[in-house]
């Protein structure tokens, strides 16, 4: 499996873009296999795992806001 992350020139130069917005921190637990794949992708793209997670969340929220009528699948027990 090969994943390449496209960074904007600014992201490539400085990492996380600076902003005047407040930043919130969260903690996410991943199973070991998901974490290892995430680390491999990050290493191959010379970015942090946190950068990939921020990018993934941003893209997910963009898709969700574009389709307000999407129905969520049933919640997994215990989550």
N, C-alpha and C positions, 0 to 999 in steps of 0.2 A: 504494500500500500504506500502511495507517495502523495504527500500533501505539500503544496507550496503555497505560502501566504504572500499575497501581493501587498506591499506596503507603499503608501504614498511617499514621495520624496522627503517630505517633512518627517514622517514617521521613521523612515530609514535613517535620517540624520540625527534625530533627537530622541527616539523612543516614544514614550507616551506624550501626546500633545499637551502643552500647558493650557490651562483654562482658568477662568475666574470662577467657574462653577464649583460648588462644594462637592467634595468627593466622599462617598460612603464606603466603608469596608464591610465585607461579608466573609464568612468562612464557608467553604464548600468541601464536602467529603466525597472522594472518588474511590472506586475500587482500584486495586493495584494495577490491573491490566489497563484500564482507562488512563490512569496516571502515567504509566510507562509510555503509552502511545502519545499522550500529550507532550511528555518530555522529549520524545524522539522528534516530533514535529517541531517543537520549539528549538531544539538544538540544530536541526537541519536548516531552519530559517533564521537562525541567529536572533531570536527574540525570546522573551521570557514566557513561561507558562501563563503567567498572569496577563500578559499582553494578548495571548490567544483567547483566554477566557473573556477578557473585556471585549475583544473584537466579536467573539461569538455571541455574547449577550447583546451587544449593540445591533448586530445583524438580525438576531432573533426578534428583538423589540421592533425593529423596522418592519419586518415581515408581519408581525402581529398587528401593528398599527395600520398596515395597509389592508388587512383583512379582518375588520372588527367583528364580522359575523362567524368567524371560524369557531367551531365547537371543540372544546377540549375533550380528549379521551378520559375515560374514568380514571380517577385518582388511584394510584397504587397504594395498597394497604400499608399503613405505617408511615406514610410520607405526607 
